[in-house]
Amino acid sequence: MRKESKLLFSSFFLFFVSITWSAKVLAQTAPLSASELKRLSIEELMNIEVISVSKKPERLTQVASAIQVITQEDISNSGAKTIAEALRLAANLQVAQVNSSQWAISSRGFNNVLANKLLVMIDGRSVYTPMYAGVFWDVQNYLLEDIERIEVISGPGGTLWGANAVNGVINIITKNVKDTQGLLVEAAMGSSLPGSGSLRYGGKLAENLSYRIYGTGYKMGHTIDSMGLDSNDQWALLQGGIKLDWKASDKDNLSFQQNTYSGDPNPDASDEAILARGSNVAVEWNHSVSQKADFQLLVYYDHTFRDFKNGFTKDLKTYNIDWNNRYQGGKRHALSYGLELRLQDYKVTNLELFKFLPEDKWLNLFSVFLQDEIMLIPNQLSITLGTKIEHNNYTGIEYQPNGRVTLTEEKQTVWAAVSRAVRTPARIDRDFFLNLTPDLLLISGNDAFISEDLIAYELGWRLQPQESISISLATFYNLYDNLRSAEPGPPPNFIPLTFGNGVHGKSYGIELSATQQLNSWWRLRGGYTFLKKELEVKPTSQDQNGATAESNDPRNQFLIQSTMDLPGRIEVGTFLRYIDKLPEPYVPDYFEMDIKLGWEFTKGLELSLVGQNLLNKHHYEFIPSSPFPRQIERSIYGKITWRY
């Protein structure tokens, strides 16, 4: 890190700490009125019920996990255009834009374009691809206005959510239909946004049956190459869908939603862009059995198709049933248990030298989980014990246990946890073959590749020292084994290379976040993350990458988001972030800032002006092995929003 960057980073960090402390003193010396406290809504923020930690509603203040919540207000004030951009607002994520359509997103390290240790869901529907155990971010879209919140858990979530929830879980939760009634129209245009538009209408079909229908689309501009020239990687995405919520009875709530999309990402800047299209249908039934028991049944179908326009295509159909039950056993036991069944029909069209074999493969996953929260001292001290038993095509049965201790007082919660999680093999680990010539194999899938393994130790503290302040601190120590390595073949050519499990190591770090309501019109939220990762090659391995291929992570990162509601119905949102250098491939550290100016021109009509990446004319965020490195440019766009 350069000396001036260290100085700037220290200055901003001290500013963050000092302004938090000064507001605390202010709150002690000048008590706020009841009406002012009502406007602060920090209490409401801390009372948000999250579901991703235990598959049941829990108050954020009492959750025994390193979870951060991105609210709709946070997203709106940031000026983010896509889900990937909105995820920058979580201090416990590593988020880097690679080119116009590709992103590298992970938690607690191991970040790259093909990051494979983070589970991502939209309303409980997994968007994981079994090709490489990651996420195609270029098709994860939704009307941002209709997202209620994004729950971001850093740390393992395998006990509840299964394989690949190794370093974190992202659950994107959309609004109830009753909260999106009426007409919404949005349109935007700018230097990096040739155009975007959204249309949504919500209404009622009956007294207890509501619906919303929407369409949204955008065209994103290009990034630039190392010479500062247009890289021709611009792309577009269209998506539409419908959601219905039906309150069938006092004990039954049903939801149906369907989404369809089509896009043309072009990360390689080819003459012909990739065709990416898909659709999904989900039905959810929530039933209250009694005051002590309820269950949730989620059934969904997801179809994704990608044509890479070079002869290679992939076609994936997913059928999933997920049943979860909760039961209060007396005063001391809160049981959660469930079953999941997933079938995936995975088909590819191979090239002569680039293959997945077999071309058509059925993947199956069966799992059962059980978790018991044992209350030792009512409302103060509890122990949570649980495990998930999961069966997959490649390694058979996997166990992912978890144990947590939680101590809760009126304004604070202290928790500790030990967990095991696994990243099960993907098709690229077992079924992938790459030839130099039709008769010369360069890379070969390995039938002996086993699951990557994590044992995680966590300690956290969440508190609300004043009505206007909330603070969260999480520390972790992770032990990894059987990480992917590239093993050479026999001499003299040492090919084909095969994927092995020849890397192990550890990581440790700190995650700090805080939210502060300075007064009735100004709010700050921010966070700092420190990450240290030490990986090495096992004595039995000859990893050709020297334990460096799995990720490229910043050691320090820091963010502050400021929201001001000014007179004249003017809103100013500022988002400042610092990202430390990436070691290999090397990417310099950088500061960046986004600013949104919003003006409510008349009731229901808002005009916005957003500037992104304002501190640098252009900068690198991540350099992949392919395609060529791209720089992200400073940009500005305007938006008009009408609600009726």
Residue pairs with C-beta under 8 A, 6 or more apart in sequence:
1 9
1 556
1 580
1 581
1 589
2 588
2 589
5 578
5 589
5 591
8 578
8 591
9 556
9 558
9 578
12 558
12 560
12 576
12 578
13 528
13 558
16 514
16 524
16 526
16 528
16 558
16 560
19 516
19 518
19 524
20 469
20 471
20 514
20 516
20 524
23 466
23 468
23 469
23 516
23 517
23 518
24 465
24 466
24 469
26 518
27 466
27 467
27 468
27 469
28 466
32 40
32 467
32 468
36 519
36 520
37 43
37 467
39 520
40 467
40 468
40 517
40 520
41 517
42 464
42 467
42 468
42 469
42 470
42 515
42 517
43 467
45 60
45 69
45 71
45 470
45 515
46 59
46 60
46 61
46 464
46 470
47 59
47 60
47 61
48 59
48 60
48 69
48 71
48 149
49 57
49 58
49 59
49 60
50 57
50 58
50 60
50 63
50 67
50 69
50 151
51 57
51 58
51 151
51 171
51 173
52 67
52 151
52 153
52 157
52 169
52 171
53 63
53 64
53 65
53 67
53 153
53 157
53 160
54 63
54 160
54 336
54 371
54 373
54 384
55 160
55 296
55 324
55 326
55 336
55 338
56 326
56 334
56 336
60 67
60 69
60 462
61 411
61 413
61 462
61 464
61 470
62 406
62 408
62 413
63 413
63 462
64 384
64 404
64 405
64 406
64 413
64 415
64 417
64 460
65 153
65 155
65 415
65 417
65 460
66 92
66 153
66 154
66 155
66 458
66 460
66 472
66 474
66 476
66 511
67 151
67 152
67 153
67 154
68 90
68 91
68 92
68 152
68 154
68 472
68 513
68 527
69 149
69 150
69 151
69 152
70 86
70 87
70 89
70 90
70 149
70 150
70 152
71 148
71 149
72 145
72 147
72 148
72 149
72 175
73 563
74 86
74 89
74 525
74 561
75 86
75 89
75 144
75 147
75 150
76 144
76 145
76 573
77 561
77 563
77 571
77 573
77 596
78 85
78 86
78 88
78 89
78 561
78 573
78 575
78 594
78 596
79 573
79 575
79 594
79 595
79 596
79 608
79 610
79 612
80 86
80 88
80 89
80 144
81 144
81 188
81 193
81 196
81 218
81 220
81 637
82 141
82 144
82 218
83 137
83 140
83 141
83 142
83 144
83 147
83 150
83 172
84 95
84 97
84 103
84 105
84 137
84 140
86 144
86 147
86 150
87 93
87 95
87 105
87 150
87 152
87 170
88 95
88 559
88 575
88 577
89 559
89 561
89 575
90 150
90 152
90 527
91 511
91 512
91 513
91 526
91 527
91 528
91 529
91 557
91 558
91 559
92 107
92 108
92 152
92 154
92 168
92 474
92 511
92 513
92 527
92 529
93 105
93 106
93 107
93 152
93 154
93 168
93 170
94 104
94 105
94 106
94 107
94 109
94 111
94 531
94 553
94 554
94 557
95 103
95 104
95 105
96 103
96 104
96 105
96 111
96 579
96 621
96 622
97 103
97 621
97 622
97 632
98 104
98 113
98 267
98 621
98 622
98 624
98 630
99 223
99 231
99 233
99 267
99 627
99 630
100 220
100 221
100 222
100 223
100 231
100 233
100 234
100 235
100 265
100 266
100 267
100 630
101 137
101 138
101 220
101 233
101 235
101 265
101 266
101 267
102 113
102 137
102 138
102 265
102 267
102 624
103 113
103 137
104 111
104 112
104 113
104 115
104 552
104 622
104 624
105 111
105 115
105 118
105 135
105 137
106 112
106 115
106 117
106 118
106 167
106 168
106 551
106 553
107 117
107 118
107 152
107 153
107 154
107 155
107 167
107 168
108 154
108 155
108 167
108 168
108 476
108 478
108 507
108 509
108 531
109 167
109 507
109 531
109 533
109 551
109 553
110 116
110 117
110 167
110 533
110 550
110 551
110 553
111 551
111 552
111 553
111 622
112 550
112 551
112 552
112 622
112 624
113 622
113 624
114 132
114 134
115 134
115 135
115 551
116 132
116 133
116 134
116 164
116 423
116 426
117 164
117 166
117 167
117 168
117 423
117 452
118 134
118 135
118 164
118 165
118 166
118 167
118 168
118 169
118 170
119 126
119 128
119 157
119 161
119 162
119 164
119 165
119 168
119 169
119 170
120 126
120 127
120 128
120 135
120 140
120 169
120 170
120 172
121 127
121 161
121 169
121 170
121 171
121 172
122 140
122 142
122 171
122 172
122 174
123 172
123 173
123 174
123 257
123 282
123 284
124 171
124 282
124 284
124 298
124 322
125 280
125 282
125 298
125 300
125 302
125 320
126 320
127 135
127 136
127 140
127 302
128 134
128 135
128 164
129 135
129 136
129 304
129 316
130 316
130 344
130 346
130 363
130 426
130 427
131 314
131 316
131 346
131 356
131 426
131 427
131 428
132 426
132 427
132 428
133 164
133 423
133 424
133 425
133 426
133 428
136 276
136 304
136 306
138 235
138 237
138 263
138 265
138 267
138 276
139 237
139 261
139 263
139 265
139 276
139 278
139 304
141 216
141 237
141 239
141 261
142 172
142 174
142 216
142 239
142 259
143 198
143 200
143 214
143 216
145 180
145 184
145 186
145 198
145 200
145 641
146 174
146 175
146 180
146 200
146 212
146 214
147 172
147 173
147 174
147 175
148 173
148 174
148 175
148 176
148 179
149 173
150 170
150 171
150 172
150 173
151 169
151 170
151 171
151 173
152 168
152 169
152 170
153 168
153 169
153 170
153 171
154 167
154 168
154 474
154 476
154 511
155 167
155 168
155 417
155 419
155 456
155 458
155 474
155 476
156 165
156 166
156 167
156 400
156 402
156 419
156 420
156 421
156 454
156 456
157 165
157 168
157 169
157 421
158 165
158 166
158 388
158 400
158 402
158 419
158 420
158 421
158 422
159 369
159 371
159 386
159 387
159 388
159 400
159 401
159 402
159 419
160 336
160 369
160 371
160 386
160 388
161 169
162 340
162 365
162 367
162 388
162 390
162 400
163 365
163 390
163 392
163 398
163 400
163 421
163 422
163 423
163 424
163 451
164 423
164 424
165 421
166 421
166 422
166 423
166 452
166 454
167 454
167 478
174 243
174 257
176 245
177 202
177 210
177 211
177 212
177 243
177 244
177 245
178 210
178 245
180 200
180 202
180 212
181 202
181 203
181 204
181 210
181 212
182 201
182 202
182 643
182 644
183 200
183 201
183 642
183 643
183 644
184 198
184 199
184 200
184 201
184 641
184 642
184 643
185 198
185 199
185 641
185 642
186 196
186 197
186 198
186 199
186 216
186 639
186 640
186 641
186 642
187 195
187 196
187 197
187 198
187 639
187 640
188 195
188 196
188 197
188 218
188 637
188 638
188 639
188 640
189 195
189 196
189 637
189 638
190 610
190 635
190 636
190 637
190 638
191 221
191 633
191 635
191 636
191 637
192 220
192 221
192 612
192 633
192 635
192 637
193 218
193 219
193 220
193 221
193 635
193 637
194 219
194 220
194 221
194 234
195 218
195 219
196 216
196 217
196 218
196 219
197 216
197 217
197 218
198 214
198 215
198 216
198 217
199 214
199 215
199 216
200 212
200 213
200 214
200 215
200 216
201 212
201 213
201 214
202 210
202 211
202 212
202 213
203 210
203 211
203 212
204 210
204 211
205 211
205 244
208 246
208 247
208 248
209 244
209 245
209 246
209 247
210 244
210 245
210 246
211 242
211 243
211 244
211 245
212 242
212 243
213 240
213 241
213 242
214 240
214 241
214 242
215 238
215 239
215 240
216 238
216 239
216 240
217 236
217 237
217 238
217 239
218 236
218 237
219 234
219 235
219 236
220 234
220 235
220 236
221 234
221 635
222 230
222 231
222 232
222 233
222 234
223 231
223 233
223 630
223 631
223 632
223 633
224 230
224 231
224 618
224 630
224 631
224 633
225 231
225 628
225 629
225 630
225 631
226 628
226 629
226 631
228 618
228 631
231 269
231 628
231 630
232 266
232 269
233 266
233 267
233 268
233 269
233 630
234 266
235 263
235 264
235 265
235 266
235 273
236 263
236 264
237 261
237 262
237 263
237 264
237 265
238 261
238 262
238 263
239 259
239 260
239 261
239 262
240 259
240 260
240 261
241 257
241 258
241 259
241 260
242 257
242 258
243 255
243 256
243 257
243 258
244 255
244 256
244 257
245 253
245 254
245 255
246 253
246 254
246 255
246 256
247 253
248 254
250 288
251 287
251 288
251 289
252 285
252 286
252 287
252 288
253 285
253 286
254 283
254 284
254 285
254 286
255 282
255 283
255 284
256 281
256 282
256 283
256 284
257 281
257 282
258 279
258 280
258 281
258 282
259 279
259 280
260 277
260 278
260 279
261 276
261 277
261 278
261 279
262 275
262 276
262 277
263 276
263 277
264 273
264 274
264 275
264 276
265 273
265 274
265 276
266 273
266 274
267 274
267 627
268 626
268 627
269 627
270 309
272 309
273 309
274 306
274 307
274 308
274 309
275 305
275 306
275 307
275 309
276 304
276 305
276 306
277 304
277 305
278 302
278 303
278 304
278 305
279 302
279 303
280 300
280 301
280 302
280 303
281 300
281 301
282 298
282 299
282 300
282 301
283 298
283 299
283 300
284 296
284 297
284 298
284 299
285 296
285 297
286 294
286 295
286 296
287 294
287 295
287 296
287 297
288 294
289 295
291 328
292 327
292 328
292 329
293 325
293 326
293 327
293 328
294 325
294 326
295 323
295 324
295 325
295 326
296 323
296 324
296 325
297 321
297 322
297 323
297 324
298 320
298 321
298 322
298 323
299 320
299 321
299 322
300 318
300 320
301 317
301 318
301 319
301 320
302 316
302 317
302 318
302 320
303 315
303 316
303 317
303 318
304 314
304 315
304 316
305 313
305 314
305 315
305 316
306 313
306 314
307 313
310 351
311 349
311 351
312 348
312 349
312 350
312 351
312 354
313 348
313 349
314 346
314 347
314 348
315 345
315 346
315 347
315 348
316 344
316 345
316 346
316 347
317 344
317 345
318 342
318 343
318 344
319 342
319 343
319 344
320 340
320 341
320 342
320 343
321 339
321 340
321 341
321 342
322 338
322 339
322 340
323 338
323 339
323 340
324 336
324 337
324 338
325 335
325 336
325 337
325 338
326 334
326 335
326 336
327 334
327 335
327 336
327 337
328 334
328 335
329 335
331 375
331 378
332 374
332 375
332 376
332 378
333 372
333 373
333 374
333 375
334 372
334 373
334 375
335 370
335 371
335 372
335 373
336 369
336 370
336 371
336 372
336 373
336 386
337 368
337 369
337 370
337 371
338 368
338 369
339 367
339 368
340 365
340 366
340 367
340 368
341 365
341 366
342 363
342 364
342 365
342 366
343 362
343 363
343 364
344 362
344 363
344 364
344 365
345 360
345 362
346 360
346 361
346 362
346 363
346 427
347 359
347 360
347 361
348 356
348 359
348 360
349 359
350 356
350 357
350 359
352 435
352 438
353 434
353 435
353 436
353 437
353 438
354 433
354 434
354 435
355 432
355 433
355 434
355 435
356 427
356 428
356 431
356 432
356 433
357 431
357 433
357 445
358 431
361 427
361 431
363 392
363 393
364 391
364 392
364 393
365 390
365 391
365 392
365 393
366 390
366 391
367 388
367 389
367 390
367 391
368 388
368 389
369 386
369 387
369 388
369 389
370 386
370 387
371 384
371 385
371 386
371 387
371 402
372 384
372 385
372 386
373 382
373 383
373 384
374 382
374 383
374 384
374 385
375 381
375 382
376 382
376 383
379 408
380 407
380 408
380 409
381 405
381 406
381 407
381 408
382 405
382 406
382 408
383 403
383 404
383 405
383 406
384 402
384 403
384 404
384 405
384 406
385 401
385 402
385 403
385 404
386 401
386 402
386 403
387 399
387 400
387 401
387 402
388 399
388 400
389 397
389 398
389 399
390 397
390 398
390 400
391 397
391 398
392 398
392 424
392 425
394 424
394 425
394 429
394 430
394 449
395 424
395 425
395 450
395 451
398 422
398 424
398 451
399 420
400 419
400 420
400 421
400 422
401 419
401 420
402 417
402 418
402 419
402 420
403 417
403 418
403 419
404 415
404 416
404 417
405 415
405 416
405 417
406 413
406 414
406 415
407 413
407 414
407 415
411 463
411 464
411 465
412 461
412 462
412 463
412 464
413 461
413 462
413 463
414 460
414 461
415 458
415 459
415 460
415 461
415 462
416 458
416 459
416 460
417 456
417 457
417 458
417 459
418 455
418 456
418 457
418 458
419 454
419 455
419 456
419 458
420 453
420 454
420 455
420 456
421 454
421 456
422 451
422 452
422 453
422 454
423 451
423 452
423 454
424 451
425 449
425 450
425 451
428 445
428 499
429 445
429 446
429 449
429 484
429 499
430 445
430 446
430 447
430 449
431 445
432 443
432 445
433 441
433 443
433 444
433 445
434 441
434 442
434 443
435 441
435 442
436 442
436 495
440 495
441 495
441 496
442 495
442 496
442 497
443 496
443 497
443 498
444 489
444 496
444 497
444 498
445 498
445 499
446 487
446 498
446 499
446 500
448 500
449 484
449 499
449 500
449 501
450 482
450 501
451 482
452 480
452 481
452 482
452 483
452 484
452 501
453 480
453 481
453 482
454 478
454 479
454 480
454 481
455 478
455 479
456 476
456 477
456 478
456 479
457 476
457 477
457 478
458 474
458 475
458 476
458 477
459 474
459 475
459 476
460 472
460 473
460 474
460 475
461 472
461 473
461 474
462 470
462 471
462 472
462 473
463 470
463 471
463 472
464 470
464 471
465 471
468 516
468 517
468 518
469 514
469 515
469 516
469 517
470 514
470 515
471 512
471 513
471 514
472 511
472 512
472 513
472 514
473 510
473 511
473 512
474 510
474 511
474 512
475 508
475 509
475 510
475 511
476 507
476 508
476 509
476 511
477 506
477 507
477 508
478 506
478 507
478 508
479 506
480 503
480 504
480 505
480 506
480 507
480 535
481 501
481 504
482 501
482 503
482 504
483 501
483 502
483 503
483 504
483 505
483 535
483 547
483 550
484 499
484 500
484 501
484 503
484 549
484 550
485 499
485 500
485 501
485 502
485 503
485 537
485 541
485 543
485 544
485 545
485 547
486 497
486 498
486 499
486 500
486 543
486 544
486 545
486 549
487 497
487 498
487 499
487 500
487 502
487 541
487 542
487 543
487 544
488 494
488 495
488 497
488 542
488 544
489 495
489 496
489 497
489 498
497 544
500 541
500 543
502 537
502 538
502 540
502 541
502 542
502 543
503 535
503 536
503 537
503 538
503 541
503 543
503 547
503 550
504 535
504 536
504 538
505 533
505 534
505 535
505 536
505 547
506 533
506 534
507 531
507 532
507 533
507 534
508 532
509 529
509 530
509 531
509 532
510 528
510 529
510 530
511 527
511 528
511 529
512 527
512 528
512 529
513 525
513 526
513 527
513 528
514 524
514 525
514 526
514 527
515 523
515 524
515 525
516 523
516 524
516 525
517 523
518 524
521 564
521 565
521 566
522 562
522 563
522 564
522 565
523 562
523 563
524 560
524 561
524 562
524 563
525 560
525 561
526 558
526 559
526 560
526 561
527 558
527 559
528 556
528 557
528 558
529 556
529 557
529 558
530 555
530 556
531 553
531 554
531 555
531 556
532 555
533 551
533 553
535 547
535 548
535 550
536 547
537 543
537 546
537 547
548 584
552 582
552 583
552 584
552 585
552 587
552 622
552 623
553 582
554 579
554 580
554 581
554 582
554 589
555 580
556 578
556 580
557 577
557 578
557 579
557 580
558 577
558 578
559 575
559 576
559 577
559 578
560 574
560 575
560 576
560 577
561 573
561 574
561 575
561 576
562 572
562 573
562 574
562 575
562 576
563 571
563 572
563 573
564 571
564 572
564 573
565 571
566 572
568 599
569 599
569 600
570 597
570 598
570 599
570 600
571 596
571 597
571 598
571 599
571 600
572 595
572 596
572 597
572 598
573 595
573 596
573 598
574 593
574 594
574 595
574 596
575 593
575 594
575 595
576 591
576 592
576 593
577 591
577 592
577 593
578 589
578 590
578 591
579 589
579 590
579 592
579 621
580 589
581 587
581 588
581 589
582 622
582 623
585 623
585 629
586 623
587 620
587 621
587 622
587 623
588 619
588 620
590 615
590 616
590 619
590 621
591 615
591 616
592 613
592 614
592 615
592 616
592 619
593 613
593 614
593 615
594 610
594 611
594 612
594 613
594 614
595 610
595 611
595 614
596 608
596 609
596 610
597 608
597 609
597 610
598 606
598 607
598 608
599 606
599 607
599 608
600 606
601 607
604 642
604 643
604 644
605 640
605 641
605 642
605 643
606 640
606 641
606 642
607 638
607 639
607 640
608 638
608 639
608 640
608 641
609 636
609 637
609 638
609 639
610 636
610 637
610 638
610 639
611 634
611 635
611 636
612 634
612 635
612 636
612 637
613 619
613 632
613 633
613 634
613 635
614 634
616 634
617 633
617 634
618 631
618 632
618 633
618 634
619 631
619 632
620 629
620 630
620 631
620 632
621 632
623 629
